[in-house]
Structures are given as C-alpha cells and as structure tokens.
Amino acid sequence: MRQTLLSLFFGLVFSAQAWAIPEAPFNALNTEVLATEDMSSFDFNGIVALSNCSASLVHFVGQPKSSQAYVLTNGHCIGGWGGFLKPGEIEYYKPSRKSMNVHRTLNDRVRVQANTLVYATMTDTDSALYRLNQTYEQLEAQGINSFEMSAEAPMIGQPIHIVSGYWKRGFECSVEATVHELHEAEWVFRDSIRYSDPGCEVYGGTSGSPVIAQGERVVVGVNNTGNESGRQCTMNNPCEVDKDGNRTVLVGRGYAQQTYWFYSCLTEDFEIDLDREGCQLPK
C-alpha cells in the first residue's frame, strides 16, 4: 500500500512537470503502480516495464518465432539510474543481464531477462534493442505476444497510441509532423516524430514507450522527449531546427524517434550488422 501511494504521488508530480529524458521517480520492477484511468482502449500485451523506463516486445517482419525475442526502448534508458550515451557513442552487442517485466494484460506481468544489448545510441535517433533469453515461442506459451516493427516511417496524420509499461498508461493522438533536426542539450535527433496536441502529453517514465499505429500491433517509432518549459534547445526542452537552421520551440510538445532504420542494418538471420551496405544506424 505504501509503495502504491508513493507511486501515485510521484505520478501526479511528474505528469505535471517532467518529460521523457528526466529520470523516472521509482524502480518500476519493485513498485506496484495502479492505473488511475480507464485503460481498456489500449493493448498492453507485449508492453514492457524497465526499472527506469518503458519498452516493448518487438519482432521484425518475417522473423521466426524460434528466434530469441527483441525488446525496444530508448538509448537513454540503458544506463539505469544515471548517465547518458555521448553524441557519437554507441553500444553494440554488449552482454547484459537487464531485468524487465512484460505485460500479458494491464495488471498481469511476467519477469524476463536480457542476455545482450544488441544496439543503443542517442545519436540521430534515441533507440536501443535488447535480446532476451526467451524465444517468441516461449513467450507466446505464456500468453505474451510481440509487436511488429514497421519497416517504414509513419505517415503524417497517422493515428497513434503510446503505451507505457512503467506507468501502466496509454496516450492517444496522431503524427503531426516529421522534424528535420531536434536539438536537446548536446544531442541531435534527425527526422523526429512530433505528436499532435492534445492527447500525448508524455512525461518521465514513458521513455521508450512504443508508438503504435492505432488498430494494429505495429510499432512505428519510440517515444523519447518533449519540451517542458519553453526554453530553447536545452535539456528537457528540445527545439526544432529546419534545413535552413531556423529554430522553433513548441512548449508542451512531445516527440518520438524513428525505428525503421533498424531494417537497413538487418541480416538474413535477423541480426544487426552495422557494416551492412546501406546501414542507416550510427556506427
């Protein structure tokens, strides 16, 4: 009960003032969060809670169910409770023992563990891909299904859901625009996805949540940040920069990053190969 009350308190505080990049307020693997709103319109099966972020169980088009399963989140989520990747820095096929909770339903979760951090970066995109010990078949036997990762960028106007395993909460809006560059402190994200307003007022702990095409189990991006107070290009206050270098600040707006780039580096065995010809992921 104490943990539940604590989490509700932090939920009220952080929903009012914090966005995706700030550290989440508690360890979601050890704290039970109760949904305070009706979440029946959101599909939680395959949604993941990390200790500090959200994530999703994903597969690539055509990937066999005998494969070890992938989990998608943000690059800024891999460090746990502090520390971000520097611009130009990547993590690539590093051993990992990261624990996660995968949702069967809103309030029914299964503990799983990664064995590899396949890839992570905060350069151009803010994405990370973990590989689990379990296969898709093994997870399906427990009633857990994966989302398909889209091989294409979302269309402008695409209705979307953003579903957070950390907060057990969903958001509904649409893709409003693709931003040439999004500058936040020392990081630059390219072709970022801007959400329409209102509906997707994301906050700390929603980092890494999948951006899902409404009515489908297809992930079209990964939620990562938003402008908190109207400042320009500072931490928690990203600004948009167009091809001519003009800057725009949209206070209160949230953003996601592209994930279809993974396909350009995908091998026939569904591994990520940064040396593959045409690979778009930062190396």
C-alpha positions as CSV (number, residue, x, y, z in Angstrom):
1,M,0.0,0.0,0.0
2,R,2.8,2.4,0.9
3,Q,4.5,1.8,-2.5
4,T,1.2,2.3,-4.3
5,L,0.5,5.6,-2.6
6,L,4.1,6.7,-3.3
7,S,3.8,5.9,-6.9
8,L,0.5,7.7,-7.2
9,F,2.1,10.8,-5.6
10,F,5.0,10.8,-8.0
11,G,2.7,10.2,-10.9
12,L,0.8,13.4,-10.1
13,V,4.0,15.4,-9.7
14,F,5.8,14.1,-12.8
15,S,2.7,14.2,-15.0
16,A,2.6,18.0,-14.4
17,Q,6.2,18.9,-14.9
18,A,8.5,16.2,-16.2
19,W,9.1,14.7,-19.6
20,A,10.8,11.6,-21.0
21,I,14.5,12.3,-20.6
22,P,14.4,13.1,-16.8
23,E,15.0,10.0,-14.7
24,A,11.8,8.2,-13.6
25,P,10.9,8.6,-10.0
26,F,11.0,5.0,-8.8
27,N,12.0,1.5,-9.7
28,A,9.1,0.1,-11.6
29,L,10.2,-3.5,-11.1
30,N,9.9,-3.2,-7.4
31,T,6.9,-0.8,-7.1
32,E,3.3,-1.6,-8.0
33,V,1.6,1.1,-10.0
34,L,-2.2,1.2,-10.1
35,A,-3.8,2.6,-13.2
36,T,-5.9,5.7,-12.2
37,E,-7.8,6.0,-15.5
38,D,-9.7,3.6,-17.8
39,M,-7.0,1.9,-20.0
40,S,-9.4,-0.5,-21.7
41,S,-8.8,1.1,-25.2
42,F,-5.1,0.3,-25.0
43,D,-3.4,-3.0,-25.8
44,F,-0.9,-3.8,-23.1
45,N,0.0,-7.3,-24.2
46,G,3.8,-7.2,-25.0
47,I,4.3,-3.8,-23.4
48,V,7.4,-3.8,-21.1
49,A,8.4,-2.0,-17.9
50,L,12.1,-1.4,-17.2
51,S,13.2,-0.2,-13.8
52,N,13.5,3.3,-15.1
53,C,11.7,3.4,-18.5
54,S,9.1,1.8,-20.7
55,A,9.7,-0.6,-23.7
56,S,8.0,-3.1,-25.9
57,L,8.5,-6.7,-27.1
58,V,9.0,-6.4,-30.9
59,H,9.8,-8.6,-33.9
60,F,10.9,-7.8,-37.4
61,V,8.8,-8.7,-40.4
62,G,9.4,-12.4,-41.3
63,Q,11.3,-13.1,-38.1
64,P,10.8,-16.8,-37.0
65,K,9.1,-17.5,-33.6
66,S,12.1,-19.7,-32.7
67,S,14.3,-16.5,-32.5
68,Q,15.3,-15.1,-29.2
69,A,12.9,-12.1,-28.6
70,Y,13.9,-8.4,-29.0
71,V,12.8,-5.5,-26.7
72,L,12.8,-1.9,-28.0
73,T,13.4,1.1,-25.8
74,N,15.4,4.4,-25.8
75,G,19.2,4.7,-25.9
76,H,18.9,7.0,-22.9
77,C,17.3,4.2,-20.9
78,I,20.2,1.7,-20.9
79,G,22.1,3.4,-18.1
80,G,19.6,2.7,-15.3
81,W,19.6,5.5,-12.8
82,G,22.1,7.9,-14.4
83,G,24.4,8.5,-17.3
84,F,23.6,9.0,-21.0
85,L,25.5,8.0,-24.1
86,K,27.5,10.8,-25.5
87,P,26.9,12.1,-29.0
88,G,28.5,9.7,-31.5
89,E,28.7,6.9,-28.9
90,I,27.1,3.6,-29.5
91,E,26.8,0.3,-27.6
92,Y,26.9,-2.8,-29.9
93,Y,26.4,-6.4,-28.9
94,K,27.3,-6.0,-25.2
95,P,26.4,-8.7,-22.6
96,S,23.5,-7.6,-20.5
97,R,21.5,-9.0,-17.5
98,K,18.8,-6.3,-17.5
99,S,15.6,-7.5,-15.9
100,M,12.2,-6.4,-17.3
101,N,8.5,-7.0,-16.7
102,V,6.5,-7.9,-19.8
103,H,2.7,-7.3,-19.7
104,R,0.2,-10.0,-20.5
105,T,-2.6,-7.6,-19.5
106,L,-2.6,-4.2,-17.8
107,N,-2.1,-5.8,-14.3
108,D,-0.5,-9.1,-15.2
109,R,3.2,-9.1,-15.9
110,V,6.0,-11.7,-16.3
111,R,9.6,-11.1,-15.3
112,V,12.2,-11.7,-18.1
113,Q,15.9,-11.0,-18.5
114,A,18.0,-9.8,-21.4
115,N,21.3,-11.5,-22.3
116,T,22.5,-8.9,-24.9
117,L,22.3,-5.2,-25.5
118,V,22.3,-5.6,-29.3
119,Y,22.5,-1.9,-30.1
120,A,22.0,1.5,-28.5
121,T,22.6,5.1,-29.4
122,M,21.5,8.7,-28.7
123,T,22.8,10.0,-32.0
124,D,20.4,10.8,-34.8
125,T,17.8,8.5,-33.1
126,D,17.3,7.6,-29.4
127,S,16.9,3.8,-29.6
128,A,18.1,0.6,-28.0
129,L,17.4,-3.0,-28.8
130,Y,17.8,-5.8,-26.2
131,R,17.8,-9.6,-26.9
132,L,16.1,-11.7,-24.3
133,N,16.9,-15.2,-23.1
134,Q,13.4,-16.4,-24.1
135,T,12.2,-17.0,-27.7
136,Y,9.0,-15.6,-29.1
137,E,7.5,-19.2,-28.9
138,Q,8.3,-19.5,-25.2
139,L,6.7,-16.1,-24.5
140,E,3.6,-16.9,-26.6
141,A,3.2,-20.1,-24.5
142,Q,2.9,-17.7,-21.5
143,G,0.3,-15.6,-23.3
144,I,2.6,-12.8,-24.4
145,N,2.7,-11.6,-28.0
146,S,5.1,-9.3,-29.7
147,F,4.5,-6.2,-31.8
148,E,5.7,-6.0,-35.4
149,M,8.3,-3.3,-36.0
150,S,7.3,-1.3,-39.1
151,A,9.8,-1.2,-42.0
152,E,8.7,2.3,-42.9
153,A,8.4,5.7,-41.2
154,P,4.9,6.6,-40.1
155,M,2.7,8.8,-42.3
156,I,1.8,12.3,-41.3
157,G,-1.7,12.1,-39.8
158,Q,-1.2,8.5,-38.7
159,P,-3.4,7.9,-35.5
160,I,-1.2,6.5,-32.8
161,H,-1.2,5.1,-29.3
162,I,1.8,5.5,-26.9
163,V,1.6,2.8,-24.2
164,S,3.8,3.0,-21.1
165,G,4.6,-0.2,-19.1
166,Y,6.3,1.9,-16.4
167,W,3.1,3.9,-15.6
168,K,0.5,1.4,-17.0
169,R,-0.9,4.3,-19.0
170,G,-1.7,4.9,-22.6
171,F,-1.9,8.1,-24.7
172,E,-3.8,8.8,-27.9
173,C,-3.1,11.4,-30.7
174,S,-1.6,11.4,-34.2
175,V,1.7,12.1,-36.0
176,E,1.7,15.8,-36.7
177,A,5.0,16.3,-38.5
178,T,8.5,14.9,-39.1
179,V,11.2,17.3,-37.8
180,H,14.4,17.8,-39.8
181,E,16.5,18.0,-36.6
182,L,15.6,18.1,-32.9
183,H,18.3,19.6,-30.7
184,E,18.4,18.9,-27.0
185,A,21.4,19.9,-25.0
186,E,24.3,18.2,-26.7
187,W,22.2,15.7,-28.7
188,V,20.8,16.0,-32.2
189,F,18.0,13.7,-33.3
190,R,17.0,13.5,-37.0
191,D,13.6,13.0,-38.6
192,S,11.9,13.1,-35.2
193,I,8.2,12.4,-35.0
194,R,6.2,15.3,-33.5
195,Y,2.9,14.4,-31.8
196,S,-0.3,16.3,-32.3
197,D,-1.8,18.3,-29.5
198,P,-3.6,17.4,-27.3
199,G,-3.5,13.7,-26.2
200,C,0.1,12.7,-26.0
201,E,1.4,14.7,-23.0
202,V,4.1,12.2,-22.1
203,Y,6.3,12.5,-19.0
204,G,9.2,10.9,-17.1
205,G,9.0,7.1,-17.2
206,T,7.2,7.0,-20.5
207,S,10.7,7.0,-22.2
208,G,11.0,4.0,-24.5
209,S,7.3,3.5,-24.9
210,P,6.3,2.2,-28.3
211,V,4.5,4.5,-30.7
212,I,1.8,2.1,-32.1
213,A,-0.3,2.5,-35.2
214,Q,-3.9,2.6,-33.8
215,G,-5.9,-0.5,-34.5
216,E,-2.7,-2.5,-35.3
217,R,0.0,-4.2,-33.4
218,V,2.7,-2.3,-35.4
219,V,5.4,-0.1,-33.8
220,V,6.2,3.0,-35.9
221,G,8.5,4.8,-33.5
222,V,9.8,5.1,-29.9
223,N,8.8,7.8,-27.5
224,N,11.6,9.9,-26.1
225,T,11.3,13.5,-25.2
226,G,9.3,16.8,-25.1
227,N,9.7,20.5,-24.4
228,E,8.9,21.1,-20.8
229,S,9.1,24.8,-20.1
230,G,9.6,26.6,-23.5
231,R,13.3,27.0,-23.3
232,Q,15.4,26.6,-26.4
233,C,17.5,23.5,-27.2
234,T,18.3,22.8,-23.5
235,M,17.9,19.5,-21.5
236,N,14.2,18.6,-21.3
237,N,13.5,21.5,-23.8
238,P,14.3,20.3,-27.3
239,C,13.9,22.7,-30.2
240,E,13.2,22.0,-33.8
241,V,15.8,23.1,-36.4
242,D,14.8,23.2,-40.1
243,K,17.1,22.7,-43.1
244,D,17.9,26.4,-43.2
245,G,18.9,26.4,-39.5
246,N,15.8,28.2,-38.2
247,R,14.8,27.2,-34.7
248,T,11.3,26.7,-33.4
249,V,10.2,26.0,-29.8
250,L,6.8,24.3,-29.2
251,V,6.3,24.2,-25.4
252,G,4.5,21.2,-24.2
253,R,5.0,19.1,-27.4
254,G,6.2,15.5,-27.3
255,Y,8.4,13.7,-29.7
256,A,9.4,10.2,-30.8
257,Q,12.3,8.8,-32.8
258,Q,12.4,6.7,-36.0
259,T,12.9,2.9,-35.6
260,Y,12.6,1.7,-39.2
261,W,16.3,2.4,-39.7
262,F,17.0,-1.0,-38.0
263,Y,15.8,-2.7,-41.2
264,S,18.6,-1.2,-43.2
265,C,21.1,-3.0,-41.0
266,L,19.2,-6.3,-40.7
267,T,20.8,-9.5,-41.9
268,E,19.0,-12.6,-43.2
269,D,19.4,-14.1,-39.7
270,F,17.7,-11.0,-38.2
271,E,20.9,-9.7,-36.6
272,I,22.0,-6.1,-36.6
273,D,25.1,-5.6,-38.8
274,L,26.5,-2.0,-38.8
275,D,28.8,-2.9,-41.7
276,R,25.9,-4.0,-43.9
277,E,25.8,-1.9,-47.1
278,G,23.2,0.9,-46.7
279,C,23.0,0.6,-42.9
280,Q,21.5,3.9,-41.6
281,L,22.2,3.4,-37.9
282,P,25.1,5.5,-36.4
283,K,28.3,3.5,-36.2
